């Protein structure tokens, strides 16, 4: 018995020691732009763009707001008190969930929301899946039940993953899709190859730096990687070793912007300078509280509206709300504030709020 107590004590001591080292390293860590990089052989689409910023430790970093997650801040949030706790618990709002079967069985161009940041886009004869997270992912708590649509999806030519956080890059989902669609091209930021391939041999991965165009076999549909204000980490020692970003998808006269995860910044205006005719602006509006912690990485509804104005886009499609329990705000607050803000700005007619499983037709 004494031996077991001793062994448990040693293990707990080692865990506490590792935690203390990680906490100390997090507090003294800094990030400063030291150089720039890009994917060799890919087209840069922003004139004068030096490449994606890299810091003094070889990690990717935001060019306007360099950021490193601090473990102390994370603990302060997780162990603190949510002032909206009762309001959140008693909020009856739940996003509507519909059956996506009709759209997935058809062939018309359109944009289908599959919850959180997951979209299935049919454009120019191609099936494009973005940030798929289906089923019940590890450590993610759902606000509403959503059946996995994998069995209903008939075609995936391109699978796009904005960054390595698990509410956007779910390994079991990616593995299932890779096995069902082995000829699909898996696209992401620099360093994302291991996440995109899910450890399956033969998976075709493509990576790019910010403001670069992916090398795709069919120029009928073009895909570009663009900057957002965020960060990456999937394990203990891989902070910012993979690049985060958004996507611009173009076909004929249609341009779609997908914003991934992002805080507000000048990147929206700068992306609009390269892509001045965005039709659909898919942007996150949830997981923004507490603001002192979330503001660098997640837009509030007010931020999303500012970003939409900066983009000059025609239609705002909100996402990243109502699906998972990720933050302190009540589930119905993001759409409420978005509607109120859009009305005050006189742009309520430009907001296209859709249910999970509902689609938007794209006119050709």
Secondary structure, 3 states (H helix, E strand, C coil): CHHHHHHHHHHHHHHHHHHHHHHHHHHHCCCCEEEEECCCCCEECCCCCCCEEEECCCCECCCCCCCCCCHHHHHHHHHCCCCCHHHHHHCCCCCCECCCHHHHHCCCCEEEECCCCCEEEEECCEEEEECCCCCCCCCCCECCCCCCCHHHCCCCCEEECCCCCCCCCCHHHHHHHHHHCCCCEEEEECCCHHHHHCCCCCCEEEEECCCEECCCCCCCCEEEEECCECCCCCCCCCCCCCCCCEEEEEECCEEEEECCCCECCCHHHHHHHHCCCCCEEEEECCCCCCHHHHCCCCCCHHHHHHHHHHHCCCEEEEECCCCECCCCCCCCHHHHHHHHHHHHHCCHHHECCCCECCEEECCC
